[in-house]
Amino acid sequence: MQPRPPRIFAADDILAGRVSLDAYPFRYIYITPSLSSVFSARSTYRFKTGNNGPPDEMLSAVEFLETRGWEVVTVDVSGHVTCMRRIARG
């Protein structure tokens, strides 16, 4: 029996192409920022520059997945977790 695939994916793995969800067998996933971006940002947001570390990395991965047939279900209030679902194919 094959192990179940994970449901939680780091944004940097998606953006770097280390993870492809094109053939992913389930409909729902979580996207999180990479640990390196969480620890490097240290909760400092730079609203004027637009470089907001972990949330920016996560939302960039979300936007990429939206072009691949996924949609946002919800974003955690902290901006560190996004739940997505594959758009049902008719």
PyMOL Python script that loads the backbone (N, CA, C, O; Angstrom):
from pymol import cmd

cmd.read_pdbstr("""\
ATOM      1  N   MET A   1       0.830  -1.180   0.000  1.00  0.00           N
ATOM      2  CA  MET A   1       0.000   0.000   0.000  1.00  0.00           C
ATOM      3  C   MET A   1       0.880   1.250   0.000  1.00  0.00           C
ATOM      4  O   MET A   1       1.817   1.359   0.791  1.00  0.00           O
ATOM      5  N   GLN A   2       0.577   2.169  -0.872  1.00  0.00           N
ATOM      6  CA  GLN A   2       1.318   3.428  -0.976  1.00  0.00           C
ATOM      7  C   GLN A   2       0.964   4.338   0.203  1.00  0.00           C
ATOM      8  O   GLN A   2      -0.184   4.343   0.647  1.00  0.00           O
ATOM      9  N   PRO A   3       1.938   5.114   0.722  1.00  0.00           N
ATOM     10  CA  PRO A   3       1.622   6.066   1.791  1.00  0.00           C
ATOM     11  C   PRO A   3       0.738   7.190   1.251  1.00  0.00           C
ATOM     12  O   PRO A   3       0.828   7.559   0.080  1.00  0.00           O
ATOM     13  N   ARG A   4      -0.108   7.721   2.116  1.00  0.00           N
ATOM     14  CA  ARG A   4      -0.959   8.850   1.717  1.00  0.00           C
ATOM     15  C   ARG A   4      -0.083  10.051   1.399  1.00  0.00           C
ATOM     16  O   ARG A   4       0.886  10.310   2.113  1.00  0.00           O
ATOM     17  N   PRO A   5      -0.401  10.784   0.351  1.00  0.00           N
ATOM     18  CA  PRO A   5       0.347  12.011   0.069  1.00  0.00           C
ATOM     19  C   PRO A   5       0.028  13.070   1.123  1.00  0.00           C
ATOM     20  O   PRO A   5      -1.046  13.040   1.724  1.00  0.00           O
ATOM     21  N   PRO A   6       0.936  13.989   1.350  1.00  0.00           N
ATOM     22  CA  PRO A   6       0.677  15.044   2.342  1.00  0.00           C
ATOM     23  C   PRO A   6      -0.423  15.992   1.864  1.00  0.00           C
ATOM     24  O   PRO A   6      -0.738  16.040   0.675  1.00  0.00           O
ATOM     25  N   ARG A   7      -0.988  16.725   2.779  1.00  0.00           N
ATOM     26  CA  ARG A   7      -1.966  17.766   2.440  1.00  0.00           C
ATOM     27  C   ARG A   7      -1.422  19.148   2.719  1.00  0.00           C
ATOM     28  O   ARG A   7      -2.069  20.143   2.391  1.00  0.00           O
ATOM     29  N   ILE A   8      -0.251  19.232   3.317  1.00  0.00           N
ATOM     30  CA  ILE A   8       0.355  20.525   3.647  1.00  0.00           C
ATOM     31  C   ILE A   8       1.623  20.683   2.812  1.00  0.00           C
ATOM     32  O   ILE A   8       2.494  19.812   2.796  1.00  0.00           O
ATOM     33  N   PHE A   9       1.701  21.827   2.116  1.00  0.00           N
ATOM     34  CA  PHE A   9       2.835  22.081   1.229  1.00  0.00           C
ATOM     35  C   PHE A   9       3.423  23.449   1.511  1.00  0.00           C
ATOM     36  O   PHE A   9       2.693  24.413   1.740  1.00  0.00           O
ATOM     37  N   ALA A  10       4.750  23.533   1.495  1.00  0.00           N
ATOM     38  CA  ALA A  10       5.444  24.804   1.701  1.00  0.00           C
ATOM     39  C   ALA A  10       5.451  25.592   0.394  1.00  0.00           C
ATOM     40  O   ALA A  10       5.663  25.039  -0.685  1.00  0.00           O
ATOM     41  N   ALA A  11       5.217  26.880   0.516  1.00  0.00           N
ATOM     42  CA  ALA A  11       5.141  27.759  -0.651  1.00  0.00           C
ATOM     43  C   ALA A  11       6.419  27.730  -1.479  1.00  0.00           C
ATOM     44  O   ALA A  11       6.358  27.718  -2.708  1.00  0.00           O
ATOM     45  N   ASP A  12       7.570  27.719  -0.823  1.00  0.00           N
ATOM     46  CA  ASP A  12       8.816  27.738  -1.595  1.00  0.00           C
ATOM     47  C   ASP A  12       8.999  26.477  -2.423  1.00  0.00           C
ATOM     48  O   ASP A  12       9.613  26.525  -3.489  1.00  0.00           O
ATOM     49  N   ASP A  13       8.472  25.333  -1.946  1.00  0.00           N
ATOM     50  CA  ASP A  13       8.548  24.102  -2.740  1.00  0.00           C
ATOM     51  C   ASP A  13       7.689  24.211  -4.003  1.00  0.00           C
ATOM     52  O   ASP A  13       8.065  23.708  -5.062  1.00  0.00           O
ATOM     53  N   ILE A  14       6.559  24.859  -3.886  1.00  0.00           N
ATOM     54  CA  ILE A  14       5.686  25.057  -5.053  1.00  0.00           C
ATOM     55  C   ILE A  14       6.329  26.036  -6.027  1.00  0.00           C
ATOM     56  O   ILE A  14       6.376  25.780  -7.230  1.00  0.00           O
ATOM     57  N   LEU A  15       6.824  27.154  -5.509  1.00  0.00           N
ATOM     58  CA  LEU A  15       7.410  28.185  -6.370  1.00  0.00           C
ATOM     59  C   LEU A  15       8.693  27.726  -7.054  1.00  0.00           C
ATOM     60  O   LEU A  15       8.993  28.161  -8.166  1.00  0.00           O
ATOM     61  N   ALA A  16       9.454  26.848  -6.395  1.00  0.00           N
ATOM     62  CA  ALA A  16      10.708  26.349  -6.969  1.00  0.00           C
ATOM     63  C   ALA A  16      10.488  25.144  -7.879  1.00  0.00           C
ATOM     64  O   ALA A  16      11.438  24.662  -8.497  1.00  0.00           O
ATOM     65  N   GLY A  17       9.261  24.651  -7.972  1.00  0.00           N
ATOM     66  CA  GLY A  17       8.981  23.508  -8.835  1.00  0.00           C
ATOM     67  C   GLY A  17       9.313  22.160  -8.204  1.00  0.00           C
ATOM     68  O   GLY A  17       9.300  21.140  -8.893  1.00  0.00           O
ATOM     69  N   ARG A  18       9.608  22.138  -6.907  1.00  0.00           N
ATOM     70  CA  ARG A  18       9.899  20.871  -6.238  1.00  0.00           C
ATOM     71  C   ARG A  18       8.631  20.064  -5.981  1.00  0.00           C
ATOM     72  O   ARG A  18       8.687  18.857  -5.746  1.00  0.00           O
ATOM     73  N   VAL A  19       7.479  20.749  -6.028  1.00  0.00           N
ATOM     74  CA  VAL A  19       6.184  20.100  -5.839  1.00  0.00           C
ATOM     75  C   VAL A  19       5.307  20.438  -7.028  1.00  0.00           C
ATOM     76  O   VAL A  19       5.160  21.606  -7.385  1.00  0.00           O
ATOM     77  N   SER A  20       4.728  19.429  -7.636  1.00  0.00           N
ATOM     78  CA  SER A  20       3.740  19.634  -8.695  1.00  0.00           C
ATOM     79  C   SER A  20       2.441  18.990  -8.236  1.00  0.00           C
ATOM     80  O   SER A  20       2.412  17.814  -7.872  1.00  0.00           O
ATOM     81  N   LEU A  21       1.376  19.766  -8.256  1.00  0.00           N
ATOM     82  CA  LEU A  21       0.084  19.264  -7.793  1.00  0.00           C
ATOM     83  C   LEU A  21      -0.855  18.948  -8.950  1.00  0.00           C
ATOM     84  O   LEU A  21      -2.056  18.774  -8.741  1.00  0.00           O
ATOM     85  N   ASP A  22      -0.325  18.873 -10.158  1.00  0.00           N
ATOM     86  CA  ASP A  22      -1.165  18.594 -11.331  1.00  0.00           C
ATOM     87  C   ASP A  22      -1.868  17.247 -11.226  1.00  0.00           C
ATOM     88  O   ASP A  22      -3.021  17.129 -11.641  1.00  0.00           O
ATOM     89  N   ALA A  23      -1.214  16.242 -10.689  1.00  0.00           N
ATOM     90  CA  ALA A  23      -1.812  14.904 -10.583  1.00  0.00           C
ATOM     91  C   ALA A  23      -2.162  14.557  -9.134  1.00  0.00           C
ATOM     92  O   ALA A  23      -2.339  13.384  -8.806  1.00  0.00           O
ATOM     93  N   TYR A  24      -2.261  15.544  -8.286  1.00  0.00           N
ATOM     94  CA  TYR A  24      -2.546  15.309  -6.870  1.00  0.00           C
ATOM     95  C   TYR A  24      -3.905  14.637  -6.724  1.00  0.00           C
ATOM     96  O   TYR A  24      -4.871  15.077  -7.348  1.00  0.00           O
ATOM     97  N   PRO A  25      -4.007  13.578  -5.915  1.00  0.00           N
ATOM     98  CA  PRO A  25      -5.239  12.781  -5.883  1.00  0.00           C
ATOM     99  C   PRO A  25      -6.376  13.352  -5.034  1.00  0.00           C
ATOM    100  O   PRO A  25      -7.519  12.916  -5.176  1.00  0.00           O
ATOM    101  N   PHE A  26      -6.088  14.321  -4.152  1.00  0.00           N
ATOM    102  CA  PHE A  26      -7.130  14.854  -3.289  1.00  0.00           C
ATOM    103  C   PHE A  26      -7.547  16.251  -3.733  1.00  0.00           C
ATOM    104  O   PHE A  26      -6.862  16.892  -4.530  1.00  0.00           O
ATOM    105  N   ARG A  27      -8.676  16.713  -3.208  1.00  0.00           N
ATOM    106  CA  ARG A  27      -9.208  18.005  -3.634  1.00  0.00           C
ATOM    107  C   ARG A  27      -8.754  19.168  -2.757  1.00  0.00           C
ATOM    108  O   ARG A  27      -8.680  20.297  -3.242  1.00  0.00           O
ATOM    109  N   TYR A  28      -8.449  18.931  -1.481  1.00  0.00           N
ATOM    110  CA  TYR A  28      -8.123  20.016  -0.547  1.00  0.00           C
ATOM    111  C   TYR A  28      -6.685  19.933  -0.067  1.00  0.00           C
ATOM    112  O   TYR A  28      -6.167  18.850   0.203  1.00  0.00           O
ATOM    113  N   ILE A  29      -6.038  21.114   0.036  1.00  0.00           N
ATOM    114  CA  ILE A  29      -4.653  21.205   0.510  1.00  0.00           C
ATOM    115  C   ILE A  29      -4.485  22.465   1.347  1.00  0.00           C
ATOM    116  O   ILE A  29      -5.315  23.373   1.310  1.00  0.00           O
ATOM    117  N   TYR A  30      -3.395  22.496   2.102  1.00  0.00           N
ATOM    118  CA  TYR A  30      -2.969  23.691   2.822  1.00  0.00           C
ATOM    119  C   TYR A  30      -1.646  24.158   2.229  1.00  0.00           C
ATOM    120  O   TYR A  30      -0.785  23.352   1.879  1.00  0.00           O
ATOM    121  N   ILE A  31      -1.505  25.463   2.126  1.00  0.00           N
ATOM    122  CA  ILE A  31      -0.243  26.068   1.706  1.00  0.00           C
ATOM    123  C   ILE A  31       0.269  26.899   2.878  1.00  0.00           C
ATOM    124  O   ILE A  31      -0.474  27.680   3.473  1.00  0.00           O
ATOM    125  N   THR A  32       1.549  26.719   3.200  1.00  0.00           N
ATOM    126  CA  THR A  32       2.177  27.483   4.280  1.00  0.00           C
ATOM    127  C   THR A  32       3.453  28.129   3.750  1.00  0.00           C
ATOM    128  O   THR A  32       4.015  27.657   2.761  1.00  0.00           O
ATOM    129  N   PRO A  33       3.914  29.190   4.385  1.00  0.00           N
ATOM    130  CA  PRO A  33       5.220  29.738   4.006  1.00  0.00           C
ATOM    131  C   PRO A  33       6.314  28.755   4.402  1.00  0.00           C
ATOM    132  O   PRO A  33       6.101  27.890   5.252  1.00  0.00           O
ATOM    133  N   SER A  34       7.461  28.887   3.797  1.00  0.00           N
ATOM    134  CA  SER A  34       8.582  28.030   4.182  1.00  0.00           C
ATOM    135  C   SER A  34       9.066  28.429   5.572  1.00  0.00           C
ATOM    136  O   SER A  34       8.913  29.577   5.991  1.00  0.00           O
ATOM    137  N   LEU A  35       9.646  27.477   6.270  1.00  0.00           N
ATOM    138  CA  LEU A  35      10.191  27.787   7.597  1.00  0.00           C
ATOM    139  C   LEU A  35      11.262  28.864   7.523  1.00  0.00           C
ATOM    140  O   LEU A  35      11.363  29.711   8.411  1.00  0.00           O
ATOM    141  N   SER A  36      12.059  28.831   6.464  1.00  0.00           N
ATOM    142  CA  SER A  36      13.124  29.840   6.354  1.00  0.00           C
ATOM    143  C   SER A  36      12.555  31.248   6.239  1.00  0.00           C
ATOM    144  O   SER A  36      13.131  32.188   6.787  1.00  0.00           O
ATOM    145  N   SER A  37      11.429  31.413   5.531  1.00  0.00           N
ATOM    146  CA  SER A  37      10.861  32.759   5.419  1.00  0.00           C
ATOM    147  C   SER A  37      10.193  33.195   6.716  1.00  0.00           C
ATOM    148  O   SER A  37      10.183  34.382   7.045  1.00  0.00           O
ATOM    149  N   VAL A  38       9.636  32.243   7.448  1.00  0.00           N
ATOM    150  CA  VAL A  38       9.016  32.576   8.740  1.00  0.00           C
ATOM    151  C   VAL A  38      10.071  33.060   9.723  1.00  0.00           C
ATOM    152  O   VAL A  38       9.882  34.071  10.399  1.00  0.00           O
ATOM    153  N   PHE A  39      11.199  32.325   9.801  1.00  0.00           N
ATOM    154  CA  PHE A  39      12.237  32.703  10.752  1.00  0.00           C
ATOM    155  C   PHE A  39      13.010  33.945  10.322  1.00  0.00           C
ATOM    156  O   PHE A  39      13.490  34.692  11.175  1.00  0.00           O
ATOM    157  N   SER A  40      13.140  34.179   9.034  1.00  0.00           N
ATOM    158  CA  SER A  40      13.878  35.360   8.587  1.00  0.00           C
ATOM    159  C   SER A  40      13.052  36.628   8.706  1.00  0.00           C
ATOM    160  O   SER A  40      13.613  37.710   8.883  1.00  0.00           O
ATOM    161  N   ALA A  41      11.744  36.524   8.613  1.00  0.00           N
ATOM    162  CA  ALA A  41      10.890  37.722   8.660  1.00  0.00           C
ATOM    163  C   ALA A  41      10.724  38.254  10.075  1.00  0.00           C
ATOM    164  O   ALA A  41      10.628  39.464  10.280  1.00  0.00           O
ATOM    165  N   ARG A  42      10.690  37.364  11.040  1.00  0.00           N
ATOM    166  CA  ARG A  42      10.543  37.750  12.447  1.00  0.00           C
ATOM    167  C   ARG A  42       9.376  38.699  12.670  1.00  0.00           C
ATOM    168  O   ARG A  42       9.467  39.654  13.442  1.00  0.00           O
ATOM    169  N   SER A  43       8.278  38.415  11.978  1.00  0.00           N
ATOM    170  CA  SER A  43       7.025  39.151  12.158  1.00  0.00           C
ATOM    171  C   SER A  43       7.123  40.636  11.847  1.00  0.00           C
ATOM    172  O   SER A  43       6.349  41.429  12.383  1.00  0.00           O
ATOM    173  N   THR A  44       8.049  41.022  11.001  1.00  0.00           N
ATOM    174  CA  THR A  44       8.115  42.426  10.613  1.00  0.00           C
ATOM    175  C   THR A  44       7.537  42.575   9.219  1.00  0.00           C
ATOM    176  O   THR A  44       8.022  41.958   8.270  1.00  0.00           O
ATOM    177  N   TYR A  45       6.525  43.377   9.096  1.00  0.00           N
ATOM    178  CA  TYR A  45       5.884  43.607   7.813  1.00  0.00           C
ATOM    179  C   TYR A  45       6.314  44.961   7.270  1.00  0.00           C
ATOM    180  O   TYR A  45       6.409  45.941   8.010  1.00  0.00           O
ATOM    181  N   ARG A  46       6.570  45.003   5.987  1.00  0.00           N
ATOM    182  CA  ARG A  46       7.012  46.216   5.320  1.00  0.00           C
ATOM    183  C   ARG A  46       5.932  46.605   4.304  1.00  0.00           C
ATOM    184  O   ARG A  46       6.042  46.320   3.112  1.00  0.00           O
ATOM    185  N   PHE A  47       4.886  47.263   4.815  1.00  0.00           N
ATOM    186  CA  PHE A  47       3.736  47.572   3.976  1.00  0.00           C
ATOM    187  C   PHE A  47       4.089  48.496   2.804  1.00  0.00           C
ATOM    188  O   PHE A  47       3.505  48.364   1.728  1.00  0.00           O
ATOM    189  N   LYS A  48       5.017  49.411   2.987  1.00  0.00           N
ATOM    190  CA  LYS A  48       5.340  50.360   1.922  1.00  0.00           C
ATOM    191  C   LYS A  48       6.154  49.722   0.799  1.00  0.00           C
ATOM    192  O   LYS A  48       6.039  50.136  -0.354  1.00  0.00           O
ATOM    193  N   THR A  49       6.978  48.715   1.119  1.00  0.00           N
ATOM    194  CA  THR A  49       7.808  48.105   0.075  1.00  0.00           C
ATOM    195  C   THR A  49       7.108  46.948  -0.608  1.00  0.00           C
ATOM    196  O   THR A  49       7.495  46.550  -1.707  1.00  0.00           O
ATOM    197  N   GLY A  50       6.067  46.395   0.038  1.00  0.00           N
ATOM    198  CA  GLY A  50       5.368  45.264  -0.548  1.00  0.00           C
ATOM    199  C   GLY A  50       6.068  43.936  -0.316  1.00  0.00           C
ATOM    200  O   GLY A  50       5.577  42.897  -0.756  1.00  0.00           O
ATOM    201  N   ASN A  51       7.206  43.950   0.368  1.00  0.00           N
ATOM    202  CA  ASN A  51       7.923  42.714   0.668  1.00  0.00           C
ATOM    203  C   ASN A  51       7.551  42.292   2.075  1.00  0.00           C
ATOM    204  O   ASN A  51       8.176  42.724   3.044  1.00  0.00           O
ATOM    205  N   ASN A  52       6.534  41.449   2.191  1.00  0.00           N
ATOM    206  CA  ASN A  52       6.019  41.076   3.499  1.00  0.00           C
ATOM    207  C   ASN A  52       6.338  39.641   3.866  1.00  0.00           C
ATOM    208  O   ASN A  52       5.553  38.985   4.551  1.00  0.00           O
ATOM    209  N   GLY A  53       7.460  39.156   3.427  1.00  0.00           N
ATOM    210  CA  GLY A  53       7.977  37.874   3.862  1.00  0.00           C
ATOM    211  C   GLY A  53       7.034  36.701   3.698  1.00  0.00           C
ATOM    212  O   GLY A  53       6.569  36.424   2.592  1.00  0.00           O
ATOM    213  N   PRO A  54       6.747  36.004   4.801  1.00  0.00           N
ATOM    214  CA  PRO A  54       5.960  34.768   4.723  1.00  0.00           C
ATOM    215  C   PRO A  54       4.608  34.895   4.027  1.00  0.00           C
ATOM    216  O   PRO A  54       4.305  34.074   3.162  1.00  0.00           O
ATOM    217  N   PRO A  55       3.775  35.893   4.366  1.00  0.00           N
ATOM    218  CA  PRO A  55       2.490  35.977   3.650  1.00  0.00           C
ATOM    219  C   PRO A  55       2.678  36.213   2.154  1.00  0.00           C
ATOM    220  O   PRO A  55       1.923  35.676   1.343  1.00  0.00           O
ATOM    221  N   ASP A  56       3.685  37.017   1.781  1.00  0.00           N
ATOM    222  CA  ASP A  56       3.930  37.286   0.365  1.00  0.00           C
ATOM    223  C   ASP A  56       4.344  36.015  -0.364  1.00  0.00           C
ATOM    224  O   ASP A  56       3.871  35.744  -1.468  1.00  0.00           O
ATOM    225  N   GLU A  57       5.223  35.242   0.251  1.00  0.00           N
ATOM    226  CA  GLU A  57       5.665  33.985  -0.357  1.00  0.00           C
ATOM    227  C   GLU A  57       4.479  33.027  -0.511  1.00  0.00           C
ATOM    228  O   GLU A  57       4.301  32.409  -1.561  1.00  0.00           O
ATOM    229  N   MET A  58       3.677  32.916   0.545  1.00  0.00           N
ATOM    230  CA  MET A  58       2.534  32.004   0.507  1.00  0.00           C
ATOM    231  C   MET A  58       1.525  32.436  -0.563  1.00  0.00           C
ATOM    232  O   MET A  58       1.049  31.608  -1.340  1.00  0.00           O
ATOM    233  N   LEU A  59       1.206  33.714  -0.598  1.00  0.00           N
ATOM    234  CA  LEU A  59       0.219  34.175  -1.578  1.00  0.00           C
ATOM    235  C   LEU A  59       0.749  34.101  -3.009  1.00  0.00           C
ATOM    236  O   LEU A  59      -0.035  33.952  -3.946  1.00  0.00           O
ATOM    237  N   SER A  60       2.049  34.202  -3.191  1.00  0.00           N
ATOM    238  CA  SER A  60       2.621  34.001  -4.533  1.00  0.00           C
ATOM    239  C   SER A  60       2.399  32.563  -4.990  1.00  0.00           C
ATOM    240  O   SER A  60       2.069  32.320  -6.151  1.00  0.00           O
ATOM    241  N   ALA A  61       2.580  31.611  -4.076  1.00  0.00           N
ATOM    242  CA  ALA A  61       2.321  30.208  -4.411  1.00  0.00           C
ATOM    243  C   ALA A  61       0.841  29.984  -4.684  1.00  0.00           C
ATOM    244  O   ALA A  61       0.479  29.232  -5.589  1.00  0.00           O
ATOM    245  N   VAL A  62      -0.016  30.638  -3.900  1.00  0.00           N
ATOM    246  CA  VAL A  62      -1.468  30.538  -4.099  1.00  0.00           C
ATOM    247  C   VAL A  62      -1.849  31.065  -5.484  1.00  0.00           C
ATOM    248  O   VAL A  62      -2.625  30.434  -6.202  1.00  0.00           O
ATOM    249  N   GLU A  63      -1.310  32.208  -5.851  1.00  0.00           N
ATOM    250  CA  GLU A  63      -1.610  32.777  -7.171  1.00  0.00           C
ATOM    251  C   GLU A  63      -1.133  31.852  -8.290  1.00  0.00           C
ATOM    252  O   GLU A  63      -1.809  31.704  -9.308  1.00  0.00           O
ATOM    253  N   PHE A  64       0.023  31.235  -8.102  1.00  0.00           N
ATOM    254  CA  PHE A  64       0.502  30.279  -9.094  1.00  0.00           C
ATOM    255  C   PHE A  64      -0.468  29.105  -9.214  1.00  0.00           C
ATOM    256  O   PHE A  64      -0.825  28.705 -10.322  1.00  0.00           O
ATOM    257  N   LEU A  65      -0.895  28.553  -8.079  1.00  0.00           N
ATOM    258  CA  LEU A  65      -1.806  27.405  -8.116  1.00  0.00           C
ATOM    259  C   LEU A  65      -3.158  27.763  -8.715  1.00  0.00           C
ATOM    260  O   LEU A  65      -3.816  26.912  -9.314  1.00  0.00           O
ATOM    261  N   GLU A  66      -3.578  29.015  -8.558  1.00  0.00           N
ATOM    262  CA  GLU A  66      -4.834  29.432  -9.186  1.00  0.00           C
ATOM    263  C   GLU A  66      -4.773  29.315 -10.708  1.00  0.00           C
ATOM    264  O   GLU A  66      -5.801  29.123 -11.357  1.00  0.00           O
ATOM    265  N   THR A  67      -3.590  29.429 -11.269  1.00  0.00           N
ATOM    266  CA  THR A  67      -3.448  29.261 -12.721  1.00  0.00           C
ATOM    267  C   THR A  67      -3.428  27.787 -13.111  1.00  0.00           C
ATOM    268  O   THR A  67      -3.473  27.457 -14.296  1.00  0.00           O
ATOM    269  N   ARG A  68      -3.359  26.890 -12.108  1.00  0.00           N
ATOM    270  CA  ARG A  68      -3.269  25.455 -12.340  1.00  0.00           C
ATOM    271  C   ARG A  68      -4.537  24.710 -11.928  1.00  0.00           C
ATOM    272  O   ARG A  68      -4.514  23.486 -11.796  1.00  0.00           O
ATOM    273  N   GLY A  69      -5.656  25.438 -11.722  1.00  0.00           N
ATOM    274  CA  GLY A  69      -6.922  24.775 -11.423  1.00  0.00           C
ATOM    275  C   GLY A  69      -7.278  24.666  -9.952  1.00  0.00           C
ATOM    276  O   GLY A  69      -8.126  23.853  -9.584  1.00  0.00           O
ATOM    277  N   TRP A  70      -6.650  25.465  -9.108  1.00  0.00           N
ATOM    278  CA  TRP A  70      -6.958  25.474  -7.681  1.00  0.00           C
ATOM    279  C   TRP A  70      -7.583  26.819  -7.323  1.00  0.00           C
ATOM    280  O   TRP A  70      -7.358  27.814  -8.011  1.00  0.00           O
ATOM    281  N   GLU A  71      -8.376  26.847  -6.235  1.00  0.00           N
ATOM    282  CA  GLU A  71      -8.953  28.102  -5.760  1.00  0.00           C
ATOM    283  C   GLU A  71      -8.839  28.187  -4.241  1.00  0.00           C
ATOM    284  O   GLU A  71      -8.778  27.173  -3.545  1.00  0.00           O
ATOM    285  N   VAL A  72      -8.813  29.422  -3.748  1.00  0.00           N
ATOM    286  CA  VAL A  72      -8.700  29.661  -2.311  1.00  0.00           C
ATOM    287  C   VAL A  72     -10.034  29.371  -1.640  1.00  0.00           C
ATOM    288  O   VAL A  72     -11.089  29.792  -2.114  1.00  0.00           O
ATOM    289  N   VAL A  73      -9.968  28.646  -0.533  1.00  0.00           N
ATOM    290  CA  VAL A  73     -11.141  28.428   0.308  1.00  0.00           C
ATOM    291  C   VAL A  73     -11.113  29.444   1.439  1.00  0.00           C
ATOM    292  O   VAL A  73     -12.107  30.125   1.690  1.00  0.00           O
ATOM    293  N   THR A  74      -9.973  29.548   2.124  1.00  0.00           N
ATOM    294  CA  THR A  74      -9.833  30.493   3.226  1.00  0.00           C
ATOM    295  C   THR A  74      -8.362  30.776   3.482  1.00  0.00           C
ATOM    296  O   THR A  74      -7.488  29.969   3.165  1.00  0.00           O
ATOM    297  N   VAL A  75      -8.112  31.944   4.066  1.00  0.00           N
ATOM    298  CA  VAL A  75      -6.766  32.318   4.496  1.00  0.00           C
ATOM    299  C   VAL A  75      -6.832  32.552   6.007  1.00  0.00           C
ATOM    300  O   VAL A  75      -7.691  33.288   6.493  1.00  0.00           O
ATOM    301  N   ASP A  76      -5.922  31.921   6.737  1.00  0.00           N
ATOM    302  CA  ASP A  76      -5.843  32.093   8.188  1.00  0.00           C
ATOM    303  C   ASP A  76      -5.656  33.569   8.522  1.00  0.00           C
ATOM    304  O   ASP A  76      -4.980  34.294   7.792  1.00  0.00           O
ATOM    305  N   VAL A  77      -6.247  34.006   9.610  1.00  0.00           N
ATOM    306  CA  VAL A  77      -6.177  35.406  10.001  1.00  0.00           C
ATOM    307  C   VAL A  77      -4.734  35.884  10.192  1.00  0.00           C
ATOM    308  O   VAL A  77      -4.453  37.072  10.029  1.00  0.00           O
ATOM    309  N   SER A  78      -3.826  34.979  10.534  1.00  0.00           N
ATOM    310  CA  SER A  78      -2.422  35.359  10.693  1.00  0.00           C
ATOM    311  C   SER A  78      -1.716  35.520   9.348  1.00  0.00           C
ATOM    312  O   SER A  78      -0.613  36.062   9.285  1.00  0.00           O
ATOM    313  N   GLY A  79      -2.346  35.054   8.285  1.00  0.00           N
ATOM    314  CA  GLY A  79      -1.720  35.130   6.970  1.00  0.00           C
ATOM    315  C   GLY A  79      -0.652  34.084   6.755  1.00  0.00           C
ATOM    316  O   GLY A  79       0.208  34.247   5.889  1.00  0.00           O
ATOM    317  N   HIS A  80      -0.690  33.002   7.532  1.00  0.00           N
ATOM    318  CA  HIS A  80       0.339  31.976   7.427  1.00  0.00           C
ATOM    319  C   HIS A  80      -0.163  30.624   6.949  1.00  0.00           C
ATOM    320  O   HIS A  80       0.627  29.687   6.830  1.00  0.00           O
ATOM    321  N   VAL A  81      -1.437  30.497   6.675  1.00  0.00           N
ATOM    322  CA  VAL A  81      -1.979  29.246   6.151  1.00  0.00           C
ATOM    323  C   VAL A  81      -3.126  29.573   5.200  1.00  0.00           C
ATOM    324  O   VAL A  81      -4.016  30.361   5.521  1.00  0.00           O
ATOM    325  N   THR A  82      -3.084  28.959   4.039  1.00  0.00           N
ATOM    326  CA  THR A  82      -4.190  29.087   3.089  1.00  0.00           C
ATOM    327  C   THR A  82      -4.716  27.695   2.773  1.00  0.00           C
ATOM    328  O   THR A  82      -3.944  26.781   2.483  1.00  0.00           O
ATOM    329  N   CYS A  83      -6.015  27.544   2.830  1.00  0.00           N
ATOM    330  CA  CYS A  83      -6.646  26.294   2.418  1.00  0.00           C
ATOM    331  C   CYS A  83      -7.119  26.485   0.977  1.00  0.00           C
ATOM    332  O   CYS A  83      -7.754  27.488   0.651  1.00  0.00           O
ATOM    333  N   MET A  84      -6.804  25.519   0.125  1.00  0.00           N
ATOM    334  CA  MET A  84      -7.199  25.587  -1.288  1.00  0.00           C
ATOM    335  C   MET A  84      -7.913  24.312  -1.680  1.00  0.00           C
ATOM    336  O   MET A  84      -7.744  23.271  -1.045  1.00  0.00           O
ATOM    337  N   ARG A  85      -8.716  24.401  -2.738  1.00  0.00           N
ATOM    338  CA  ARG A  85      -9.362  23.204  -3.287  1.00  0.00           C
ATOM    339  C   ARG A  85      -9.204  23.230  -4.788  1.00  0.00           C
ATOM    340  O   ARG A  85      -9.157  24.283  -5.423  1.00  0.00           O
ATOM    341  N   ARG A  86      -9.124  22.025  -5.331  1.00  0.00           N
ATOM    342  CA  ARG A  86      -9.086  21.886  -6.787  1.00  0.00           C
ATOM    343  C   ARG A  86     -10.477  22.201  -7.319  1.00  0.00           C
ATOM    344  O   ARG A  86     -11.480  21.734  -6.781  1.00  0.00           O
ATOM    345  N   ILE A  87     -10.523  22.979  -8.356  1.00  0.00           N
ATOM    346  CA  ILE A  87     -11.805  23.318  -8.971  1.00  0.00           C
ATOM    347  C   ILE A  87     -12.385  22.065  -9.608  1.00  0.00           C
ATOM    348  O   ILE A  87     -11.714  21.368 -10.370  1.00  0.00           O
ATOM    349  N   ALA A  88     -13.637  21.792  -9.284  1.00  0.00           N
ATOM    350  CA  ALA A  88     -14.292  20.597  -9.816  1.00  0.00           C
ATOM    351  C   ALA A  88     -14.376  20.696 -11.338  1.00  0.00           C
ATOM    352  O   ALA A  88     -14.759  21.724 -11.896  1.00  0.00           O
ATOM    353  N   ARG A  89     -14.015  19.625 -11.969  1.00  0.00           N
ATOM    354  CA  ARG A  89     -14.062  19.594 -13.440  1.00  0.00           C
ATOM    355  C   ARG A  89     -15.396  19.013 -13.866  1.00  0.00           C
ATOM    356  O   ARG A  89     -15.784  17.924 -13.444  1.00  0.00           O
ATOM    357  N   GLY A  90     -16.081  19.752 -14.701  1.00  0.00           N
ATOM    358  CA  GLY A  90     -17.426  19.381 -15.109  1.00  0.00           C
ATOM    359  C   GLY A  90     -17.513  18.392 -16.150  1.00  0.00           C
ATOM    360  O   GLY A  90     -18.613  18.019 -16.558  1.00  0.00           O
TER     361      GLY A  90
END
""", "prot")
cmd.dss("prot")
cmd.show_as("cartoon", "prot")
cmd.util.cbc("prot")
cmd.orient("prot")
